[in-house]
């Protein structure tokens, strides 16, 4: 059975893959 | 017919931080069973099953995701259900119970939100729809 996802926020993308949105 | 799962490639090594997550190695191919909007996706690869961060995956084929290309500055209002302190310069710190506007929903679970003059990435799992349009 599929358990609930982790309760902590997932990690941000690695810096070199992070897109600029702000 | 058979269920065809979307295949993604892993862009960087990922070390799990809880028992329901699985380790990823850059270049691995994984099949995704469930995509949660909080950015944790349920994956099966070889004999392993568990949660992995969508932020470490990219589609193997053409991106088929329904991700908005541009921010929508007439966004929808949400209330924060947990506080979060920014760790990166493009993130925003908010207390629990603040009303903010979501201007860009990203599949990695870090949505771009606006509070007054300030914008930044915030964990979508700490947001709940307010119900009114304000």
Backbone of each chain as nested JSON, in Angstrom:
{
  "chains": [
    {"id": "A", "residues": [
      {"number": 1, "name": "UNK", "atoms": {"N": [0.835, -1.199, 0.0], "CA": [0.0, 0.0, 0.0], "C": [0.869, 1.248, 0.0]}},
      {"number": 2, "name": "UNK", "atoms": {"N": [0.367, 2.3, -0.627], "CA": [1.113, 3.541, -0.722], "C": [0.92, 4.359, 0.544]}},
      {"number": 3, "name": "UNK", "atoms": {"N": [2.009, 4.677, 1.162], "CA": [1.91, 5.457, 2.39], "C": [1.765, 6.938, 2.071]}},
      {"number": 4, "name": "UNK", "atoms": {"N": [1.463, 7.703, 3.096], "CA": [1.376, 9.147, 2.921], "C": [2.755, 9.709, 2.62]}},
      {"number": 5, "name": "UNK", "atoms": {"N": [2.789, 10.825, 1.856], "CA": [4.089, 11.428, 1.56], "C": [4.732, 11.983, 2.829]}},
      {"number": 6, "name": "UNK", "atoms": {"N": [6.044, 12.219, 2.788], "CA": [6.737, 12.796, 3.937], "C": [6.079, 14.104, 4.377]}},
      {"number": 7, "name": "UNK", "atoms": {"N": [6.18, 14.4, 5.645], "CA": [5.519, 15.586, 6.199], "C": [6.381, 16.839, 6.103]}},
      {"number": 8, "name": "UNK", "atoms": {"N": [7.619, 16.691, 5.669], "CA": [8.501, 17.847, 5.512], "C": [8.52, 18.285, 4.043]}},
      {"number": 9, "name": "UNK", "atoms": {"N": [8.729, 19.57, 3.773], "CA": [8.8, 20.005, 2.377], "C": [9.926, 19.301, 1.64]}},
      {"number": 10, "name": "UNK", "atoms": {"N": [9.705, 18.987, 0.365], "CA": [10.775, 18.347, -0.407], "C": [11.937, 19.31, -0.605]}},
      {"number": 11, "name": "UNK", "atoms": {"N": [13.118, 18.803, -0.905], "CA": [14.245, 19.7, -1.149], "C": [14.018, 20.554, -2.383]}},
      {"number": 12, "name": "UNK", "atoms": {"N": [14.598, 21.758, -2.367], "CA": [14.595, 22.599, -3.574], "C": [15.421, 21.9, -4.634]}},
      {"number": 13, "name": "UNK", "atoms": {"N": [15.179, 22.233, -5.899], "CA": [16.018, 21.661, -6.956], "C": [17.48, 22.018, -6.711]}},
      {"number": 14, "name": "UNK", "atoms": {"N": [18.41, 21.17, -7.163], "CA": [19.826, 21.533, -7.081], "C": [20.036, 22.905, -7.731]}},
      {"number": 15, "name": "UNK", "atoms": {"N": [20.955, 23.693, -7.182], "CA": [21.099, 25.102, -7.577], "C": [21.178, 25.294, -9.09]}},
      {"number": 16, "name": "UNK", "atoms": {"N": [21.919, 24.416, -9.77], "CA": [22.113, 24.63, -11.207], "C": [20.846, 24.363, -12.017]}},
      {"number": 17, "name": "UNK", "atoms": {"N": [19.832, 23.727, -11.394], "CA": [18.585, 23.444, -12.094], "C": [17.451, 24.361, -11.638]}},
      {"number": 18, "name": "UNK", "atoms": {"N": [17.751, 25.252, -10.707], "CA": [16.707, 26.1, -10.159], "C": [16.365, 27.207, -11.14]}},
      {"number": 19, "name": "UNK", "atoms": {"N": [15.088, 27.376, -11.394], "CA": [14.671, 28.409, -12.33], "C": [14.358, 29.695, -11.585]}},
      {"number": 20, "name": "UNK", "atoms": {"N": [14.593, 30.777, -12.242], "CA": [14.324, 32.079, -11.632], "C": [12.88, 32.474, -11.896]}},
      {"number": 21, "name": "UNK", "atoms": {"N": [12.103, 32.58, -10.843], "CA": [10.698, 32.973, -10.986], "C": [10.404, 34.269, -10.258]}},
      {"number": 22, "name": "UNK", "atoms": {"N": [11.312, 34.683, -9.417], "CA": [11.001, 35.819, -8.551], "C": [11.884, 37.0, -8.938]}}
    ]},
    {"id": "B", "residues": [
      {"number": 1, "name": "UNK", "atoms": {"N": [-6.07, -2.426, -20.59], "CA": [-4.694, -2.541, -21.034], "C": [-3.731, -2.254, -19.902]}},
      {"number": 2, "name": "UNK", "atoms": {"N": [-2.455, -2.397, -20.177], "CA": [-1.451, -2.159, -19.139], "C": [-1.396, -0.686, -18.772]}},
      {"number": 3, "name": "UNK", "atoms": {"N": [-1.042, -0.408, -17.54], "CA": [-0.877, 0.973, -17.095], "C": [0.521, 1.437, -17.489]}},
      {"number": 4, "name": "UNK", "atoms": {"N": [0.567, 2.513, -18.262], "CA": [1.857, 3.07, -18.669], "C": [2.21, 4.196, -17.703]}},
      {"number": 5, "name": "UNK", "atoms": {"N": [3.316, 4.038, -17.011], "CA": [3.748, 5.06, -16.056], "C": [4.708, 6.02, -16.732]}},
      {"number": 6, "name": "UNK", "atoms": {"N": [4.657, 7.287, -16.33], "CA": [5.595, 8.276, -16.863], "C": [7.006, 7.981, -16.345]}},
      {"number": 7, "name": "UNK", "atoms": {"N": [7.964, 8.009, -17.27], "CA": [9.357, 7.773, -16.9], "C": [10.101, 9.101, -16.822]}},
      {"number": 8, "name": "UNK", "atoms": {"N": [10.897, 9.251, -15.77], "CA": [11.701, 10.456, -15.56], "C": [13.146, 10.058, -15.368]}},
      {"number": 9, "name": "UNK", "atoms": {"N": [14.037, 10.979, -15.692], "CA": [15.444, 10.74, -15.368], "C": [15.827, 11.613, -14.178]}},
      {"number": 10, "name": "UNK", "atoms": {"N": [16.761, 11.1, -13.406], "CA": [17.207, 11.753, -12.182], "C": [18.344, 12.717, -12.536]}},
      {"number": 11, "name": "UNK", "atoms": {"N": [18.224, 13.992, -12.107], "CA": [19.197, 15.012, -12.507], "C": [20.347, 15.148, -11.52]}},
      {"number": 12, "name": "UNK", "atoms": {"N": [20.186, 14.641, -10.299], "CA": [21.257, 14.768, -9.302], "C": [21.049, 13.706, -8.228]}},
      {"number": 13, "name": "UNK", "atoms": {"N": [22.135, 13.349, -7.547], "CA": [22.023, 12.388, -6.451], "C": [21.107, 12.939, -5.367]}},
      {"number": 14, "name": "UNK", "atoms": {"N": [20.269, 12.059, -4.799], "CA": [19.388, 12.446, -3.705], "C": [19.568, 11.46, -2.557]}},
      {"number": 15, "name": "UNK", "atoms": {"N": [19.859, 11.986, -1.379], "CA": [19.995, 11.161, -0.183], "C": [18.719, 11.258, 0.625]}},
      {"number": 16, "name": "UNK", "atoms": {"N": [18.122, 10.106, 0.927], "CA": [16.835, 10.136, 1.615], "C": [16.993, 10.622, 3.048]}},
      {"number": 17, "name": "UNK", "atoms": {"N": [15.918, 11.245, 3.554], "CA": [15.955, 11.797, 4.908], "C": [14.904, 11.152, 5.81]}},
      {"number": 18, "name": "UNK", "atoms": {"N": [14.068, 10.256, 5.248], "CA": [13.138, 9.495, 6.083], "C": [12.906, 8.143, 5.432]}},
      {"number": 19, "name": "UNK", "atoms": {"N": [12.322, 7.224, 6.173], "CA": [12.313, 5.824, 5.728], "C": [11.398, 5.57, 4.523]}},
      {"number": 20, "name": "UNK", "atoms": {"N": [10.438, 6.461, 4.282], "CA": [9.54, 6.244, 3.153], "C": [10.049, 6.841, 1.848]}},
      {"number": 21, "name": "UNK", "atoms": {"N": [11.234, 7.461, 1.912], "CA": [11.855, 8.004, 0.71], "C": [12.839, 6.968, 0.156]}},
      {"number": 22, "name": "UNK", "atoms": {"N": [13.21, 7.123, -1.113], "CA": [14.249, 6.254, -1.658], "C": [15.382, 7.098, -2.244]}},
      {"number": 23, "name": "UNK", "atoms": {"N": [16.562, 6.511, -2.226], "CA": [17.757, 7.182, -2.734], "C": [17.694, 7.254, -4.26]}},
      {"number": 24, "name": "UNK", "atoms": {"N": [18.246, 8.331, -4.815], "CA": [18.33, 8.463, -6.266], "C": [19.78, 8.742, -6.658]}},
      {"number": 25, "name": "UNK", "atoms": {"N": [20.155, 8.24, -7.815], "CA": [21.474, 8.544, -8.378], "C": [21.272, 9.258, -9.701]}},
      {"number": 26, "name": "UNK", "atoms": {"N": [22.083, 10.285, -9.949], "CA": [22.004, 11.019, -11.207], "C": [22.075, 10.044, -12.372]}},
      {"number": 27, "name": "UNK", "atoms": {"N": [21.147, 10.202, -13.327], "CA": [21.116, 9.34, -14.494], "C": [20.183, 8.15, -14.374]}},
      {"number": 28, "name": "UNK", "atoms": {"N": [19.735, 7.832, -13.144], "CA": [18.752, 6.76, -12.971], "C": [17.47, 7.107, -13.728]}},
      {"number": 29, "name": "UNK", "atoms": {"N": [16.755, 6.069, -14.158], "CA": [15.421, 6.252, -14.708], "C": [14.419, 5.726, -13.695]}},
      {"number": 30, "name": "UNK", "atoms": {"N": [13.361, 6.5, -13.46], "CA": [12.359, 6.087, -12.478], "C": [10.968, 6.213, -13.092]}},
      {"number": 31, "name": "UNK", "atoms": {"N": [10.06, 5.373, -12.626], "CA": [8.669, 5.44, -13.061], "C": [7.832, 5.998, -11.919]}},
      {"number": 32, "name": "UNK", "atoms": {"N": [6.989, 6.968, -12.257], "CA": [6.214, 7.661, -11.226], "C": [4.785, 7.125, -11.199]}},
      {"number": 33, "name": "UNK", "atoms": {"N": [4.36, 6.726, -10.006], "CA": [3.029, 6.157, -9.797], "C": [2.044, 7.238, -9.401]}},
      {"number": 34, "name": "UNK", "atoms": {"N": [2.484, 8.183, -8.578], "CA": [1.595, 9.24, -8.087], "C": [2.36, 10.538, -7.978]}},
      {"number": 35, "name": "UNK", "atoms": {"N": [1.744, 11.627, -8.473], "CA": [2.36, 12.952, -8.401], "C": [1.576, 13.795, -7.404]}},
      {"number": 36, "name": "UNK", "atoms": {"N": [2.185, 14.062, -6.27], "CA": [1.531, 14.866, -5.246], "C": [1.902, 16.332, -5.46]}},
      {"number": 37, "name": "UNK", "atoms": {"N": [0.92, 17.224, -5.305], "CA": [1.181, 18.648, -5.561], "C": [2.127, 19.266, -4.541]}},
      {"number": 38, "name": "UNK", "atoms": {"N": [2.418, 18.532, -3.458], "CA": [3.368, 19.073, -2.48], "C": [4.827, 18.845, -2.91]}},
      {"number": 39, "name": "UNK", "atoms": {"N": [5.01, 18.205, -4.077], "CA": [6.363, 18.032, -4.607], "C": [6.993, 16.68, -4.302]}},
      {"number": 40, "name": "UNK", "atoms": {"N": [6.326, 15.853, -3.495], "CA": [6.795, 14.483, -3.272], "C": [6.057, 13.562, -4.242]}},
      {"number": 41, "name": "UNK", "atoms": {"N": [6.798, 12.81, -5.046], "CA": [6.207, 11.889, -6.004], "C": [6.526, 10.46, -5.586]}},
      {"number": 42, "name": "UNK", "atoms": {"N": [5.538, 9.56, -5.797], "CA": [5.746, 8.156, -5.444], "C": [6.307, 7.422, -6.648]}},
      {"number": 43, "name": "UNK", "atoms": {"N": [7.418, 6.768, -6.416], "CA": [8.224, 6.225, -7.496], "C": [8.406, 4.722, -7.314]}},
      {"number": 44, "name": "UNK", "atoms": {"N": [8.484, 4.017, -8.421], "CA": [8.986, 2.646, -8.345], "C": [10.149, 2.523, -9.3]}},
      {"number": 45, "name": "UNK", "atoms": {"N": [11.275, 2.089, -8.784], "CA": [12.399, 1.851, -9.676], "C": [13.066, 0.561, -9.236]}},
      {"number": 46, "name": "UNK", "atoms": {"N": [13.185, -0.381, -10.173], "CA": [13.646, -1.736, -9.882], "C": [12.791, -2.324, -8.765]}},
      {"number": 47, "name": "UNK", "atoms": {"N": [13.402, -2.702, -7.679], "CA": [12.669, -3.363, -6.602], "C": [12.259, -2.382, -5.514]}},
      {"number": 48, "name": "UNK", "atoms": {"N": [12.597, -1.083, -5.706], "CA": [12.335, -0.113, -4.64], "C": [11.079, 0.69, -4.93]}},
      {"number": 49, "name": "UNK", "atoms": {"N": [10.353, 1.037, -3.886], "CA": [9.194, 1.913, -4.0], "C": [9.257, 2.936, -2.872]}},
      {"number": 50, "name": "UNK", "atoms": {"N": [8.991, 4.184, -3.195], "CA": [9.007, 5.191, -2.149], "C": [8.87, 6.588, -2.726]}},
      {"number": 51, "name": "UNK", "atoms": {"N": [8.929, 7.568, -1.831], "CA": [8.736, 8.97, -2.23], "C": [10.065, 9.595, -2.634]}},
      {"number": 52, "name": "UNK", "atoms": {"N": [9.999, 10.407, -3.698], "CA": [11.186, 11.119, -4.176], "C": [10.783, 12.562, -4.483]}},
      {"number": 53, "name": "UNK", "atoms": {"N": [11.742, 13.504, -4.414], "CA": [11.4, 14.9, -4.721], "C": [11.288, 15.126, -6.233]}},
      {"number": 54, "name": "UNK", "atoms": {"N": [10.161, 15.698, -6.651], "CA": [9.983, 16.007, -8.077], "C": [11.069, 16.949, -8.583]}},
      {"number": 55, "name": "UNK", "atoms": {"N": [11.639, 17.738, -7.674], "CA": [12.659, 18.715, -8.051], "C": [13.936, 18.057, -8.569]}},
      {"number": 56, "name": "UNK", "atoms": {"N": [14.081, 16.764, -8.345], "CA": [15.279, 16.054, -8.805], "C": [15.023, 15.236, -10.062]}},
      {"number": 57, "name": "UNK", "atoms": {"N": [13.857, 15.437, -10.673], "CA": [13.471, 14.644, -11.843], "C": [13.214, 15.537, -13.037]}},
      {"number": 58, "name": "UNK", "atoms": {"N": [13.477, 15.006, -14.24], "CA": [13.033, 15.684, -15.442], "C": [12.428, 14.643, -16.376]}},
      {"number": 59, "name": "UNK", "atoms": {"N": [11.42, 15.064, -17.159], "CA": [10.733, 14.087, -18.017], "C": [11.696, 13.493, -19.027]}},
      {"number": 60, "name": "UNK", "atoms": {"N": [11.542, 12.192, -19.276], "CA": [12.404, 11.52, -20.253], "C": [12.005, 11.931, -21.663]}},
      {"number": 61, "name": "UNK", "atoms": {"N": [10.697, 12.054, -21.886], "CA": [10.189, 12.467, -23.199], "C": [9.822, 13.942, -23.127]}},
      {"number": 62, "name": "UNK", "atoms": {"N": [8.936, 14.354, -23.972], "CA": [8.484, 15.738, -23.946], "C": [7.751, 16.011, -22.637]}},
      {"number": 63, "name": "UNK", "atoms": {"N": [7.95, 17.194, -22.075], "CA": [7.196, 17.515, -20.865], "C": [5.704, 17.54, -21.167]}},
      {"number": 64, "name": "UNK", "atoms": {"N": [4.946, 16.765, -20.41], "CA": [3.506, 16.688, -20.626], "C": [2.772, 17.316, -19.452]}},
      {"number": 65, "name": "UNK", "atoms": {"N": [3.557, 17.911, -18.544], "CA": [2.95, 18.414, -17.325], "C": [2.132, 19.666, -17.592]}},
      {"number": 66, "name": "UNK", "atoms": {"N": [1.106, 19.837, -16.822], "CA": [0.282, 21.034, -16.914], "C": [0.855, 22.097, -15.99]}},
      {"number": 67, "name": "UNK", "atoms": {"N": [2.051, 22.546, -16.312], "CA": [2.656, 23.594, -15.495], "C": [2.561, 24.906, -16.25]}},
      {"number": 68, "name": "UNK", "atoms": {"N": [2.076, 25.925, -15.557], "CA": [1.935, 27.219, -16.192], "C": [3.322, 27.737, -16.584]}},
      {"number": 69, "name": "UNK", "atoms": {"N": [3.403, 28.315, -17.78], "CA": [4.689, 28.804, -18.251], "C": [5.083, 30.103, -17.56]}},
      {"number": 70, "name": "UNK", "atoms": {"N": [4.098, 30.884, -17.232], "CA": [4.375, 32.202, -16.671], "C": [3.592, 32.399, -15.38]}},
      {"number": 71, "name": "UNK", "atoms": {"N": [4.115, 33.221, -14.49], "CA": [3.348, 33.534, -13.28], "C": [2.031, 34.213, -13.621]}},
      {"number": 72, "name": "UNK", "atoms": {"N": [1.032, 33.973, -12.811], "CA": [-0.266, 34.619, -12.95], "C": [-0.421, 35.599, -11.792]}},
      {"number": 73, "name": "UNK", "atoms": {"N": [-0.237, 36.888, -12.112], "CA": [-0.202, 37.861, -11.029], "C": [-1.574, 38.18, -10.464]}},
      {"number": 74, "name": "UNK", "atoms": {"N": [-2.631, 37.674, -11.111], "CA": [-3.953, 37.732, -10.502], "C": [-4.228, 36.396, -9.841]}},
      {"number": 75, "name": "UNK", "atoms": {"N": [-3.366, 36.032, -8.93], "CA": [-3.376, 34.682, -8.376], "C": [-4.513, 34.41, -7.412]}},
      {"number": 76, "name": "UNK", "atoms": {"N": [-4.493, 33.219, -6.833], "CA": [-5.535, 32.817, -5.895], "C": [-5.017, 32.939, -4.464]}},
      {"number": 77, "name": "UNK", "atoms": {"N": [-5.948, 33.21, -3.545], "CA": [-5.552, 33.431, -2.161], "C": [-5.51, 32.128, -1.372]}},
      {"number": 78, "name": "UNK", "atoms": {"N": [-4.476, 31.993, -0.595], "CA": [-4.286, 30.854, 0.286], "C": [-3.901, 31.371, 1.666]}},
      {"number": 79, "name": "UNK", "atoms": {"N": [-4.076, 30.513, 2.674], "CA": [-3.623, 30.854, 4.016], "C": [-2.512, 29.873, 4.402]}},
      {"number": 80, "name": "UNK", "atoms": {"N": [-1.495, 30.387, 5.064], "CA": [-0.401, 29.507, 5.504], "C": [-0.867, 28.713, 6.733]}},
      {"number": 81, "name": "UNK", "atoms": {"N": [-0.624, 27.401, 6.722], "CA": [-1.03, 26.554, 7.853], "C": [0.175, 26.132, 8.683]}},
      {"number": 82, "name": "UNK", "atoms": {"N": [1.361, 26.616, 8.284], "CA": [2.569, 26.395, 9.079], "C": [3.529, 27.527, 8.771]}},
      {"number": 83, "name": "UNK", "atoms": {"N": [4.359, 27.875, 9.732], "CA": [5.369, 28.901, 9.46], "C": [6.541, 28.268, 8.727]}},
      {"number": 84, "name": "UNK", "atoms": {"N": [7.273, 29.092, 7.99], "CA": [8.485, 28.624, 7.309], "C": [9.476, 29.779, 7.256]}},
      {"number": 85, "name": "UNK", "atoms": {"N": [10.706, 29.509, 7.572], "CA": [11.771, 30.51, 7.51], "C": [12.627, 30.255, 6.278]}},
      {"number": 86, "name": "UNK", "atoms": {"N": [12.751, 31.268, 5.441], "CA": [13.49, 31.141, 4.181], "C": [14.917, 30.67, 4.43]}},
      {"number": 87, "name": "UNK", "atoms": {"N": [15.371, 29.734, 3.584], "CA": [16.753, 29.254, 3.648], "C": [17.549, 29.655, 2.412]}},
      {"number": 88, "name": "UNK", "atoms": {"N": [16.839, 29.988, 1.333], "CA": [17.488, 30.451, 0.113], "C": [17.023, 31.883, -0.146]}},
      {"number": 89, "name": "UNK", "atoms": {"N": [17.807, 32.614, -0.926], "CA": [17.482, 34.036, -1.103], "C": [16.212, 34.258, -1.93]}},
      {"number": 90, "name": "UNK", "atoms": {"N": [15.77, 33.241, -2.693], "CA": [14.545, 33.422, -3.48], "C": [13.306, 32.879, -2.759]}},
      {"number": 91, "name": "UNK", "atoms": {"N": [13.442, 32.528, -1.478], "CA": [12.305, 32.043, -0.702], "C": [11.73, 33.182, 0.148]}},
      {"number": 92, "name": "UNK", "atoms": {"N": [10.552, 32.941, 0.732], "CA": [9.902, 33.949, 1.566], "C": [9.582, 33.324, 2.924]}},
      {"number": 93, "name": "UNK", "atoms": {"N": [9.804, 34.085, 3.974], "CA": [9.474, 33.631, 5.332], "C": [8.073, 34.095, 5.689]}},
      {"number": 94, "name": "UNK", "atoms": {"N": [7.256, 33.177, 6.213], "CA": [5.893, 33.528, 6.614], "C": [5.543, 32.809, 7.903]}},
      {"number": 95, "name": "UNK", "atoms": {"N": [4.698, 33.473, 8.703], "CA": [4.147, 32.855, 9.9], "C": [2.899, 32.061, 9.536]}},
      {"number": 96, "name": "UNK", "atoms": {"N": [2.465, 31.189, 10.425], "CA": [1.208, 30.471, 10.243], "C": [0.04, 31.45, 10.314]}},
      {"number": 97, "name": "UNK", "atoms": {"N": [-0.957, 31.253, 9.434], "CA": [-2.163, 32.075, 9.487], "C": [-2.122, 33.318, 8.613]}},
      {"number": 98, "name": "UNK", "atoms": {"N": [-1.081, 33.476, 7.801], "CA": [-1.002, 34.641, 6.914], "C": [-1.706, 34.337, 5.594]}},
      {"number": 99, "name": "UNK", "atoms": {"N": [-2.416, 35.337, 5.069], "CA": [-3.08, 35.186, 3.772], "C": [-2.131, 35.696, 2.691]}},
      {"number": 100, "name": "UNK", "atoms": {"N": [-1.899, 34.855, 1.7], "CA": [-0.977, 35.208, 0.615], "C": [-1.649, 34.873, -0.726]}},
      {"number": 101, "name": "UNK", "atoms": {"N": [-1.031, 35.358, -1.805], "CA": [-1.531, 35.102, -3.14], "C": [-0.557, 34.162, -3.84]}},
      {"number": 102, "name": "UNK", "atoms": {"N": [-1.058, 33.071, -4.399], "CA": [-0.2, 32.161, -5.163], "C": [-0.153, 32.654, -6.601]}},
      {"number": 103, "name": "UNK", "atoms": {"N": [1.035, 33.0, -7.075], "CA": [1.145, 33.514, -8.441], "C": [1.795, 32.526, -9.393]}},
      {"number": 104, "name": "UNK", "atoms": {"N": [2.369, 31.436, -8.884], "CA": [2.942, 30.425, -9.778], "C": [3.038, 29.093, -9.046]}},
      {"number": 105, "name": "UNK", "atoms": {"N": [2.29, 28.106, -9.554], "CA": [2.333, 26.765, -8.958], "C": [3.358, 25.922, -9.701]}},
      {"number": 106, "name": "UNK", "atoms": {"N": [4.392, 25.52, -9.011], "CA": [5.434, 24.712, -9.64], "C": [5.286, 23.263, -9.193]}},
      {"number": 107, "name": "UNK", "atoms": {"N": [5.626, 22.363, -10.109], "CA": [5.454, 20.933, -9.833], "C": [6.37, 20.445, -8.719]}},
      {"number": 108, "name": "UNK", "atoms": {"N": [7.452, 21.186, -8.46], "CA": [8.386, 20.729, -7.424], "C": [7.87, 21.016, -6.008]}},
      {"number": 109, "name": "UNK", "atoms": {"N": [6.673, 21.626, -5.914], "CA": [6.067, 21.833, -4.604], "C": [6.468, 23.143, -3.933]}},
      {"number": 110, "name": "UNK", "atoms": {"N": [7.278, 23.952, -4.605], "CA": [7.688, 25.253, -4.074], "C": [7.027, 26.329, -4.919]}},
      {"number": 111, "name": "UNK", "atoms": {"N": [5.867, 26.79, -4.436], "CA": [5.088, 27.743, -5.218], "C": [5.592, 29.157, -4.973]}},
      {"number": 112, "name": "UNK", "atoms": {"N": [5.412, 29.993, -6.001], "CA": [5.773, 31.404, -5.856], "C": [4.558, 32.142, -5.298]}},
      {"number": 113, "name": "UNK", "atoms": {"N": [4.753, 32.803, -4.172], "CA": [3.641, 33.482, -3.519], "C": [3.993, 34.963, -3.331]}},
      {"number": 114, "name": "UNK", "atoms": {"N": [2.93, 35.758, -3.166], "CA": [3.125, 37.191, -2.941], "C": [2.417, 37.602, -1.661]}},
      {"number": 115, "name": "UNK", "atoms": {"N": [3.124, 38.371, -0.876], "CA": [2.546, 38.952, 0.345], "C": [2.932, 40.415, 0.339]}},
      {"number": 116, "name": "UNK", "atoms": {"N": [1.953, 41.282, 0.047], "CA": [2.273, 42.699, -0.072], "C": [3.228, 42.924, -1.229]}},
      {"number": 117, "name": "UNK", "atoms": {"N": [4.358, 43.55, -0.957], "CA": [5.344, 43.853, -2.001], "C": [6.34, 42.714, -2.194]}},
      {"number": 118, "name": "UNK", "atoms": {"N": [6.284, 41.728, -1.316], "CA": [7.311, 40.695, -1.299], "C": [6.834, 39.425, -2.021]}},
      {"number": 119, "name": "UNK", "atoms": {"N": [7.709, 38.825, -2.818], "CA": [7.401, 37.537, -3.429], "C": [8.534, 36.565, -3.133]}},
      {"number": 120, "name": "UNK", "atoms": {"N": [8.214, 35.274, -3.163], "CA": [9.247, 34.265, -2.949], "C": [8.649, 32.872, -2.997]}},
      {"number": 121, "name": "UNK", "atoms": {"N": [9.535, 31.878, -3.055], "CA": [9.092, 30.482, -3.054], "C": [8.719, 30.06, -1.635]}},
      {"number": 122, "name": "UNK", "atoms": {"N": [7.643, 29.243, -1.537], "CA": [7.132, 28.787, -0.251], "C": [6.612, 27.364, -0.444]}},
      {"number": 123, "name": "UNK", "atoms": {"N": [6.766, 26.489, 0.586], "CA": [6.313, 25.094, 0.412], "C": [4.79, 25.009, 0.233]}},
      {"number": 124, "name": "UNK", "atoms": {"N": [4.332, 24.39, -0.851], "CA": [2.892, 24.299, -1.103], "C": [2.189, 23.468, -0.033]}},
      {"number": 125, "name": "UNK", "atoms": {"N": [2.922, 22.574, 0.636], "CA": [2.271, 21.74, 1.664], "C": [1.864, 22.559, 2.895]}},
      {"number": 126, "name": "UNK", "atoms": {"N": [2.364, 23.776, 2.995], "CA": [1.991, 24.645, 4.108], "C": [0.915, 25.645, 3.718]}},
      {"number": 127, "name": "UNK", "atoms": {"N": [0.258, 25.433, 2.584], "CA": [-0.765, 26.359, 2.103], "C": [-2.12, 25.672, 2.013]}},
      {"number": 128, "name": "UNK", "atoms": {"N": [-3.167, 26.426, 2.338], "CA": [-4.525, 25.921, 2.241], "C": [-5.381, 27.001, 1.592]}},
      {"number": 129, "name": "UNK", "atoms": {"N": [-6.23, 26.58, 0.661], "CA": [-7.086, 27.515, -0.065], "C": [-7.992, 28.264, 0.911]}},
      {"number": 130, "name": "UNK", "atoms": {"N": [-8.161, 29.588, 0.679], "CA": [-8.999, 30.348, 1.596], "C": [-10.476, 30.237, 1.253]}},
      {"number": 131, "name": "UNK", "atoms": {"N": [-10.807, 30.013, -0.011], "CA": [-12.211, 29.88, -0.376], "C": [-12.822, 31.145, -0.934]}},
      {"number": 132, "name": "UNK", "atoms": {"N": [-12.313, 32.312, -0.535], "CA": [-12.881, 33.539, -1.107], "C": [-11.884, 34.19, -2.048]}},
      {"number": 133, "name": "UNK", "atoms": {"N": [-12.405, 35.041, -2.909], "CA": [-11.588, 35.641, -3.959], "C": [-10.97, 36.96, -3.531]}},
      {"number": 134, "name": "UNK", "atoms": {"N": [-11.444, 37.513, -2.44], "CA": [-10.974, 38.795, -1.907], "C": [-11.147, 39.92, -2.91]}}
    ]}
  ]
}
